[in-house]
Amino acid sequence: MAPSLLVRNAHVLDVEAGVYRRADLLCRDGRVAEVDDRITTSADVPVLDARGAAVLPGLIDCHVHVFAFSADLGEVADAPPTYATAGAIRAMGAMLDRGFTTVRDTGGADFGLARARERGLIRGPRLIHGGKALSQTGGHGDKRSIEEHHLDDHPCCSGTGRVVDGADEMRKAVREELRRGAHHIKLHASGGVSSLGDRIGSTQYSADELRAAVEEAEAAGRYVTVHAYPPHAINRALEAGVRCVEHGNLLDERTIELLLERDAFLVPTLVTYHALQEEGREHGLPQASWEKVAEVLDGGLGALERAARAGVRLAYGSDLLGGMQRKQNEEFRIRAEVQSPLEVLRAATTNAAQLVGMAGEIGTLAPGAHGDLIVVDGDPLDDVAVLADPANIRAVVQGGQVVRETT
């Protein structure tokens, strides 16, 4: 039986309404059972005293790579599966301790890791996995150096992506990832920072290949998300029917129009560019990749501001690699430069829950939702940057069980 917990003396935040309620909160069998002024329960139910602090839904990060133990993704691809898994277990535990009770992995994580967490073999956030990201030959997901010819297409643990070319092979690859339980399909639709053999402004995958992936994902009740920076790459992917865009730093007005027309999501990942510029090379980022960071760093905040002002659906993402993952919460501080605290909070709760298809189950503290919550020192509605420092997160509760608590 899932655990029960009574949280007393809390200021419970309704993220949708943007208001606090002074109340107790009862989790029973792992889910929120009641939020009321004064709840009585049996003596055997553990009590967590919030002491008047803010209580928020557990945070959701919609762009992580739990297998990326290094910023050199070629090294990740070459690592033994056991080593990569050990790194993933450590990364997931740290994410949970930072208040993220659910994460969406956009390249690498699989059903085995998700099942291990579900069955209590490892500790970490609920893992919404998409399997391996798909890339064309020479695209952003092709992490081979110029000198390499060998291509390891093993389905598990040999990197964050796999190379797939042609509409027919795309259909097969998507079906394979879906067969292994993928919640979404990730495609590389443009060049990127961490890939050595392409330009950030390049357009990757043909319209036929994009449409083939979308058709197969939709047939299974899933969706496609794309890594894309330049507007021509983003726009043609949206026109092909993708539901979500990762990064989008160089978007244009047509991109905004398409995001709104298609009711699609945008997942900016601003913190990773700051981290890569400051210390990426210390964590294994090749020099050639480091030199690309400036191409997308400056446009990211402006793209977020334009999208937010237009009413685009935004979700929280970090996309950090290796030792830089410790900066996961810093995205709150960066987004606060152009968004209100409530808008940023929604990106990491209710909006994120909608993106991953779990609205009403995560990202909220309404009765019936999973008992995922954090107890926070400070008022995130006044200054969301309090969440940028995990030290301000006094307790983390997942499924009605306290998984981290500071005194």
N, C-alpha and C positions, 0 to 999 in steps of 0.2 A: 504493500500500500504506500502511495506517495505521502510525503510528510505534511504535517499541519503546522501552522505558526500564527501567533497573534502579535501584530505590530501595534503597540500602544503609543498614544500621545504624538501622533503624526500630523503633519500638514501634507495631506495627500493631494497631489497635483492632477487635475483633469487637464491633460495636454490639449485636447480638442477645444475645450471651453477657455482654457488659459487662466484658470482660477484654482486656488487652494481650498481645501476643506479640512478643518480641524476634526480629526476622527481617528478611530481605531480601524485596523484592517485585518481581517481574518482570512488566512489561506487554509483550505481544507483539501486533502488529497491532491496537493500540488497546484491548486488553482485558487483564484480569488473567490471567496464565498460570500463575503459581506464587507461593506464599508459603512460604518455607523458611528454615532457619537460615543457610545460606551458599550462595548461588546463584552458579554460574559460567555465563558466557555469552560470546559472541564479542566481540572487542575493539571492534567497530564500534557496539555498543549504548551509547548515552549513559548516564551514571551520575549519579544525584542522591543525594548523601550527606545523609541525614536527621540525622546526628550525634546519634543517640539520642533524637530528638524524637518526639512522638506523631504518628502518621500515621492520618488519619481518612478515611472516604469523602467525596467531594465533597458539599457541602451542597445541600439542595433547599428552595427557597422555593415554597410552593404557593399564594401569592396575591400576584401582582405585576401592575402595569399598565405595560408598557414604553413605551407611547405617551404616558403622562401626564407630559409635560414641564413641566406647570404644575398647581397645585392648583385652578385654575379650569378645570373640565372643559368649561365652555362655550367657553373659549378654545381648548382642545384640539380640540373639535368643529369650530370655525371655521377652524382652521389649514390651510394647504395641505398635501396629502399628503407632499410632499417635505420640508417643514419638520418635520412630525411624525415622519417616518421618520428624519431626521437625529437628532432627539432620542432616538428609540428605540435607534439604534445606539450612541449615547454611553451611554445608561442600561445597555444590555446589557453593554458592555465593563466598566463599573464594577462591575456585579453579579458578573461573573466574577472580577474582581480581589479582591472581598470573599470569595471562596471558594465561591460558589454556581455549581456546574457544571450544574445543571438548575433551571429555574423553570417554574411553571405560571402562564400569563397568564389572568386571569379577566375580560377585557374589553378587546378592541381588537386584539391581535396576530393575525396571520393566517399562512397557509401561505407567503406570499412572504417574510416575514421569517424564518420557520423554515427555508425552503429556502436563503436567502442564508447563514445560519449554517452549515447542513449542508455547503454547497459551498465554504465558506471565504471568501466575499465579505466577511463581517463577523466579528468576534470577539464571543463572548458565550456564555451558558449554553445548553445544550440547551433548546429552547423548546417546551413543551407548551401549545399554543394552543387556545382555544375560540372564536375569532372574536369577533363582537360579542355583548355581553350583551343580553338581551331584557327589555324593560320595557313595562308598560302605559302608555297615555297619562296623563301627569301623575304617573307613578311615578318611582322613584329613578333610573332610567336616562334619563328625559326631561329633558335638561339645558337646555331652552329657558327663558328668563325669562318672566315673566307677559306682557310686552309682545310676545313673539315669536309668530308664527303659522307661519312657514316651517319645514318639517321636512325635513332632508337625510337621505335613507335610502340613501345610497351605500354599497355593501358594504365599502369599504375606506377606512380612514384618516380618516374624518370623525367621530372621537370613539370612545369606548369602548363605546357601546351603540346600540341601535336600538329604535324603538317598534313594538310588535306588539299587536294587540287581537283577542280572540276565539279560540276553540279551533281553528277551521279555519286562520286566519292563523298561529296558533302552530305548527301542524303544518308549514305551508309554510316558515315562517322557520327552524324547526329543521332541516328537510330541506336548506334552502339552506346553513346553516352546516356541516352534516355533509358536503354535497357539496364544500365548500371545505376539507375535511380537519380539521374541528374534532375535538379529542380529548374534549371535554366540552361541555355546554351550560350557560350561566350565565343564571339568571333572577333578577330583582329581585322578591322576595316580600314586602318591607316597605319603608317609607321609610328614608331614610338621612341622613347628615351633608352630603354634597356636593350634594345636590339641593335646589333652592330652593322647589319647589312642593308638597312633601308633608311629612307629620309622621313622625318616626321610628317612632312606634307604629302607623302605619297598616298594614293588611293589603292586599297587592297581588296581583293575579291571582286569578281564581276557581279553585275546585277543578277544574272542567272544563278550564281552560287549563293548570293544573299537570299534570294527568293526561295531557293530550294531548302535552305536551313529554316527559314521562317515557316514554310509549309509543313515541314516535318515536325517542328516543335509545336506548332498550333494543333496539328493532328493529335498530338499526345497531351494536349491541354497544358503545354508549357510555353515558354517564350524565349526570344533571342535578345541578348544584350550585346553591344559592340563597343570595343575599344576604338575611339576615333578622336582626332584632334582637329583637322582642317574642315571647314564647312562643306566642301564638296564631298568629302568622305562621309561625314555625318548625315548630310541631307539625302544622299542616295540610299543609305542604309534605312533611314526613316521611311523613305518612299517605298522601300522593299517590304516594310511592315515590321521592323524591329520595335520592341516595346521599351527599350531602355538604352541610354547612351552613357558610357563611362568617360569621364574626363571632360571632353567638349571645350577645352580651353580657347580654341580659336573659332568658335561658332559665329554665325552672322545672323542678320535679321530673318532670313529665310529659315534658318535652323529654328529660331524661336517660333515662327509660324507653324512649322511642321510639328514641333513638340506639342504645341497646343492643339493643332488639328487632330493629331493622332492620339492625344491624351497619353503621351509617352513620358517616361521619367528621365531625369538627368541626374547623374551621380558625380558631382565634382569631387576631386581628390587633391585638394590644394596643399595639404600638409606635406605630402610626399615630395613635392618639388623643392620646398624649403629645406627639407631634410637632406635630399640628394645633393643640393647645391652646397650645403654646409659641411656634410660629413659623408656623402655617398662613397667617396673613394676609400675612406677608412673602413667601410663595410663591404668592400669588394667590387664596387661599381667600376667598370673599365673606364679609362680616361676618355675614350671616344664617346661613350655614353654620357659621361659627365659634361662634356662639351655641348651636348644637345639640350641640357636642362633649361638654359636661358631662353630657348626658342618657345617654350610653353609656360615658363614661370610667370612672366609679366602679364599674360593675357587671362590667367585663370580667375583672378578676383573680379575683374571686369565682366567676364562671361557669367559668373555667378550672379553678380548684381543685376545684369540685364535680364537674365532668366527669372530671377526672383521678382523683379519689378513687373514682369509680364504675366506672372502667375503660373509659371511652369512648375510641374510637380518635381520636387527636389528631395533626394535622399542623401543620407550621410555616408561618406566613404573616406578611407584613409590611404589604402594602397601602399603601405609602407613595407620595406624589405629588411630582412636581417635585424641587426641591432637597432635600427631606426624605428622598429615597431613600438618601442617604448614611448614614442611621441604620438601615439594613436589619439589621445584626447586633445591634442593641440589643435585639431581641426575646428573645435568649438571656438577657440579664440580667434582664429583666422576668419571664420565665417561671420563672427560678430562685428567685423569691420564694415560689413555691407548689409547685414540682416538683423532683424530684431531678435532678442533672445527667444521669444516664442516660436518664431519661424525656424530657428536653428534646432530647437528642441523637437519640433514636429518632424524635421528631417531625420532625426535619430530615433524617432518613436513611431508615431502614427503613419507618417508617409512611408517610412521604411517597411512597416508592417504591410501596407497596401502593396508595395512593390513585390515582396516575397510571397504574397498570397495568404497572409495570416492576419488580416485586419480583424480586430476584435479578440484575437488570441494572444498577441504580443503587442508591445508598444502602448498598452493601456492598463489601467488598474480597475477597470469595470468588472463586476462579478462575471465569472465564467472564463476570464482570461487566465493564462498561465501566471502562477505566482512569482513573477520575475520583477524585482524592484531594487532600487538603491536608496540609501539614506544619505543625504547630502548636507554638509555644513555650508551655510550660505544660501542665498536665494538665487537660483538660476534664472528665474523670471526677471529679476532685476539686473543680473550680470551673469550671462551664460558662461562666461569665462571661468567661473568657479569650477566647472566640470573639466576644464583643461588640465587641472592638477588632480591626479587620482588620490592624492592625500586628503582631499576634501570629501571623498566618498567614504563615509564612516562604515557602511555595511553594504554587502551585496547579497541579495536573496535570489535564488534560482529554484523554480518549481516548489516554492514554499519552504525551502531549506536555506539557512544561513550558510553561505559558502566563503564569506570573508567578513571579518568584523575587527575593527580597531577599537581600542579602549580610550 
